């Protein structure tokens, strides 16, 4: 069993930044790749970014490349999502994921 808790969401103006965190517990964190997904109202949940177990490999959706950065701290069992140059279309609930486990989500709202 893995528990994931996201934090760091909020309301920000377009062009601003937010940093999301996802704290994991229940299993050795460093064994797993981790990812962030997002779901906007009325839309499906989409892939945003992922990071390998060691953190040496990262992957991004085209829509966030160059603006978002994923990182992880295996000693703290935490993965981060630094979001810069935010746009209104980034508004969504953001979820972290390990394997079949999901966090509860954190709301990000970007105003124009």
C-alpha positions in Angstrom: 0.0 0.0 0.0 1.3 3.4 -1.0 -0.1 6.7 0.3 0.5 9.9 -1.7 -0.3 13.4 -0.5 -0.1 16.4 -2.9 0.3 20.0 -1.8 1.2 23.4 -3.1 -1.7 24.2 -5.4 -3.5 27.5 -5.4 -4.5 30.5 -7.4 -1.9 32.4 -9.5 -2.0 34.9 -12.2 -0.9 34.0 -15.7 2.9 34.1 -16.0 3.3 33.2 -12.4 4.8 30.1 -10.7 3.8 27.4 -8.3 5.7 24.4 -6.9 3.7 21.2 -6.2 4.9 18.5 -3.8 3.9 14.9 -3.5 4.9 13.1 -0.4 4.9 9.3 -0.5 4.7 6.7 2.3 4.2 3.0 2.6 6.9 1.5 0.4 10.5 2.3 -0.6 10.0 5.4 -2.6 13.2 5.0 -4.7 11.9 1.8 -6.2 9.4 3.6 -8.4 9.1 6.0 -11.3 6.7 8.7 -10.5 4.4 10.9 -12.6 2.2 14.0 -12.5 -1.1 14.1 -14.3 -3.8 16.7 -14.5 -7.5 16.9 -15.1 -9.3 20.0 -16.2 -13.1 20.3 -15.7 -15.0 18.2 -18.2 -11.8 16.7 -19.6 -9.9 13.4 -19.2 -6.9 13.1 -17.0 -3.8 13.8 -19.0 -0.1 13.0 -18.6 2.0 15.9 -17.6 5.5 14.6 -16.7 7.3 11.6 -15.2 10.7 10.9 -13.6 12.7 7.7 -13.4 13.6 5.9 -10.1 17.0 7.6 -9.9 15.8 10.9 -11.2 18.2 10.8 -14.2 15.4 10.6 -16.8 12.5 12.9 -17.2 9.6 13.1 -19.6 7.2 15.9 -20.4 4.1 16.5 -22.4 4.6 18.9 -25.2 2.3 21.4 -23.6 4.6 21.9 -20.6 8.1 21.4 -22.0 10.3 24.3 -21.1 7.9 25.6 -18.4 7.6 22.7 -16.0 10.3 20.8 -14.2 9.9 17.5 -12.3 12.4 16.5 -9.6 12.5 14.1 -6.7 14.2 13.7 -3.4 14.4 10.0 -2.5 15.7 10.8 1.0 12.5 12.8 1.7 10.2 10.4 -0.3 9.0 13.5 -2.2 8.5 14.4 -5.8 8.2 18.0 -6.9 6.7 19.8 -9.9 8.0 23.3 -10.5 5.6 25.2 -12.8 6.7 28.4 -14.3 5.2 30.7 -16.9 1.7 29.4 -16.0 -1.1 29.8 -18.5 -4.9 29.7 -17.9 -5.0 26.4 -19.8 -2.8 24.9 -17.1 -5.8 25.2 -14.7 -6.7 21.7 -13.5 -6.5 19.3 -10.6 -3.0 17.9 -10.5 -2.4 14.3 -9.3 0.8 12.4 -8.6 1.0 8.8 -9.3 3.1 5.7 -8.4 2.2 2.6 -10.3 -1.5 2.0 -9.6 -1.6 4.5 -6.8 -2.9 8.1 -7.0 -2.9 11.0 -4.7 -6.0 13.0 -3.8 -5.1 15.9 -6.1 -4.4 19.6 -5.6 -6.2 22.4 -7.5 -4.2 24.8 -9.6 -6.0 27.8 -11.0 -4.4 30.3 -13.3 -6.2 33.5 -13.9 -5.8 35.6 -17.0 
